Amino acid sequence: MLDRRRVVLAALAAAAAPAVAGPAAAQATYPARPVTVVVPYPPAGSVDLVARAIGEPVSRSLGQPVVVENRGGSGGSVAAQAVALAEPDGYRLVLGTQQTHATNETLFPSIGYRAVESFTPICQVCTVPHALVVKKTLPVASAAELVELLKREPGRLNYGSTGNGSSSHLACELFQLRAGVKAQHVPYRGGGPLAQDLMAGVVDFGFIAVANIRGPLEGGLVRGLAIASAKRIALMPELPTLAETGLPDVDADAWFAYFAPARTPPERIAMLAKAIEEALAADSVRETFDRNAVVARFRPSAEMPEFVAAEVRKWVEVVRLANVKAE
């Protein structure tokens, strides 16, 4: 009887062991399945291209597929909110931008998430510089001369943007606030139509992503006056920064950064950040960035909360003072 009892107890213990060890083992193994990166905009845009370029080397590093899911709507806030509400397990991320994680809190007051509190930041990966561009026939040769013209003839000139509340629109509103000038706003649906009308002389000037205007600039179809970045960019080193032309505090780069839901385990955040940072050095990623006028800029997780909070404060001021309304 005793031996039989020992055998039964041993069998029960063996059966119970996986149930006890299973969750711990599963928690220790990450990632154990594909990781989804939600892109808050349609396919083929710059955010989508960056997500797919980085996703391939990150997949190799993690040993699991990285799936890119496009989910547009409300300036990217639909996708950002979905990730904010997801399980904080590191399997669902968003490649956010200054729109989803800086300006939307003011443009869409009821978006249902907070840029800082609702997420655990992983890292920033790049910036998309915007150039101050004028039509060929506008009689100015520098940003300073454009400011002088706008002050002499307030409200006569117009400027184009890629849409109400877009980074292009807000860059120009920031420029006007800092320079103390005013022009008429002409919103377009995207960089392509804006570039076409700058070349045709329909609009006088505008801030536009370098990727959307690089060809016309190099072909002399429009003229670039300055770059709205903290420093000159290697793609167009001849363009001075606005600070160099006498107009400081007009840093209006678009930026992309990965975010996970709040309370995602720090060891998983660290693993993802390491894989993403390594991916930025891959030849395929550098080629994609160069081809699309994207500038690599890695910012670690520890620096992101302060950075995002500062961006929110900066754009709240611009949106409110300029009375910007989203489409």
C-alpha positions, 0 to 999 in steps of 0.5 A: 500500500505504501509503495502504491501511495508513493507512486500515486503522489509522485505522478500527481506531483509530476502532473502539477509541475508544468502547471506551476512552471508553465507561466514562469517559463512563458513569461521568461521567453520573449518574444514567443510569437509575432510582434505587431507594429501598428502604423497610424497611417495608410500604406506607402507613406513615410511612416509605413516605409520606416516601419517596414524597413526597420521591421525586417532586421528587428525580426531577425534579431528577435527571432519572430516575425514583425507584422506591420498593421496599417490603421489610419483615422483621426490623425493617427489617434485611432491606432495610438488609442488601440495600442494604449488599450492593448495588453502591456506584454510587448506584442503590440506597438505603435510607430508614433509621430509628433502628430500622434504623441504631441499635437493630437492631445490639443487637436482632438481633446477626446482622443482617449489617451495621453501621450506620456501617461498612456505609453511606455516609450521604446525609442525614437528612430528618425526625423523627417526635416521640413524645408521652407520653400518659395515659388521661383518668382517670389522676390526673396533670396533668404528667410530673412527677406521673406520675413521682411516681405511678409511684414511689409505686406501683411496678409497678402501672401499665402502659404500651402500645407499638407493639411489642417493640423499637419506637421507642415501646417504647424511648422508654418504657424510656428514660423509665423508666431516666432517671426510675428508675421501672417499669411493666408493658409491654403491646405492641401491633401498631402505633399504631392499636390502641395509640391505641384502648386509650389512649382506652378506658383499657385502658392507663395511658400510653404514648409514641406517635407524634404522627401516631397520637394527634393526633386523640384529643389534640385531641378531649380523648379522651386527655391529652398530658403532654410531648413526647420531643424536644429542643425543642417542636414546632410541631404541638403547642406547648403540650406541654412537652419532658420536659427542661422538666418536670425529666427531661432526656436523654429525646430519643426522636424517631424519625428517617429518613435516606437511606443508600447502600452503603459506598464510593459515590462522594462526588460521587454522594452530594453530588448526591443530598443536594442533590436531597433537601435541595431536595425538602424545600422543595417544597410537596407534601413540606411538606403530606405532612409536616404531614398526617402529623405529620412534622418536616423535619430536614435533617442533611448527610452529613458530620454523619451518621456521628457522629450514627448512632454516638451513636444506636447507643451510646444505644440499646445502653444502653437495650436492654441495661439494660431487657433488651428483646427483639425480636419 
